[in-house]
Amino acid sequence: MGRRDATEVFSEWADKGKDGGMEKGHARSVHAMLELAGVPRDSHYSAIDVGCGNGWVCRRIAQDQMCTHVVGVDGSARMIEKAHSIDEQGEYHLAMLPDWTPKQTFDLIHTMEFLYYLHDPQSMLKMFNDEWLNSGGILVAGLDHYLENEDSLSWPDALNVHMTTLGIEQWKTAMLDAGFVDVEVHQVGQKENFIGTLVLIGKKK
Ligand SMILES: C[S@@+](CC[C@H](N)C(=O)[O-])C[C@H]1O[C@@H](n2cnc3c(N)ncnc32)[C@H](O)[C@@H]1O
């Protein structure tokens, strides 16, 4: 049997209320990622959360008074319905990536636990750099499924979903090949039996 679409699986998770558990589980790493991204405190910025699930990170970013506009995008219909039901005024798009491009460009792209669901995450990184970011804009991406996190290597079979498994150096190379500068790699949110969320940060020239 072929692999299932990740977005279908996550719609089921939304129906079962498991999006709340993801929010709880990811919050510590996302907090660290937003700190590390180092959004300038003296100027306004726009942001997008890619693979936003129920949109909780968008709502968190929207609390920052320096953020003038925040957008969420996700390919799961039920996640986006939830996002709209929690936050009627918010801008959330139901769209499959990489087949969607936003109508505007952004100063910050945040993405948590999304990139490896793509068959070609390297091309998505290049699209972020070439088409989605303003000059000087920042991408911050968090990944819990990566080669060095051995516990995560069973996830594709456990969920029957495609995941592109890359190691830390391969992710760093993908960022550089995509054209990002000032590339940084971190691991955050370590706890017992968890080597941490891999965080990639890069700037568009
Ligand atoms: C592990 S969840 C993370 C959700 C959210 N970022 C969070 O941290 O709670 C991954 C999300 O990526 C979305 N996703 C996966 N593949 C996608 C694709 N090709 N296009 C759009 N969304 C996708 C799923 O629907 C799901 O909501």
The ligand as a Tripos MOL2 file, in Angstrom:
@<TRIPOS>MOLECULE
LIG
   27    29     1     0     0
SMALL
NO_CHARGES

@<TRIPOS>ATOM
      1 C1          3.5800   18.0560   12.3330 C.3       1 LIG1
      2 S1          2.3420   19.1570   11.7820 S.3       1 LIG1
      3 C2          2.9490   20.6930   12.4520 C.3       1 LIG1
      4 C3          1.8860   21.7450   12.6000 C.3       1 LIG1
      5 C4          2.3560   23.0310   13.2620 C.3       1 LIG1
      6 N1          3.4650   23.6150   12.5400 N.3       1 LIG1
      7 C5          2.7240   22.7830   14.7090 C.2       1 LIG1
      8 O1          3.9170   22.8830   15.0460 O.co2     1 LIG1
      9 O2          1.8400   22.4770   15.5150 O.co2     1 LIG1
     10 C6          2.7230   19.3140   10.0490 C.3       1 LIG1
     11 C7          1.7450   20.1890    9.2840 C.3       1 LIG1
     12 O3          2.2330   20.3100    7.9260 O.3       1 LIG1
     13 C8          1.1360   20.1920    7.0440 C.3       1 LIG1
     14 N2          1.6340   19.6920    5.7420 N.ar      1 LIG1
     15 C9          2.3240   18.5620    5.5070 C.ar      1 LIG1
     16 N3          2.6020   18.4500    4.1930 N.ar      1 LIG1
     17 C10         2.0690   19.5280    3.5860 C.ar      1 LIG1
     18 C11         2.0360   20.0090    2.2370 C.ar      1 LIG1
     19 N4          2.6060   19.3370    1.2330 N.pl3     1 LIG1
     20 N5          1.4190   21.1910    1.9750 N.ar      1 LIG1
     21 C12         0.8430   21.8990    2.9850 C.ar      1 LIG1
     22 N6          0.8390   21.5020    4.2800 N.ar      1 LIG1
     23 C13         1.4500   20.3410    4.5800 C.ar      1 LIG1
     24 C14         0.1950   19.2020    7.7250 C.3       1 LIG1
     25 O4         -1.1270   19.3030    7.2520 O.3       1 LIG1
     26 C15         0.3430   19.5630    9.1910 C.3       1 LIG1
     27 O5         -0.6280   20.4840    9.6340 O.3       1 LIG1
@<TRIPOS>BOND
     1     1     2 1
     2     2     3 1
     3     2    10 1
     4     3     4 1
     5     4     5 1
     6     5     6 1
     7     5     7 1
     8     7     8 2
     9     7     9 1
    10    10    11 1
    11    11    12 1
    12    11    26 1
    13    12    13 1
    14    13    14 1
    15    13    24 1
    16    14    15 ar
    17    14    23 ar
    18    15    16 ar
    19    16    17 ar
    20    17    18 ar
    21    17    23 ar
    22    18    19 1
    23    18    20 ar
    24    20    21 ar
    25    21    22 ar
    26    22    23 ar
    27    24    25 1
    28    24    26 1
    29    26    27 1
@<TRIPOS>SUBSTRUCTURE
     1 LIG1         1 GROUP 0 **** ****
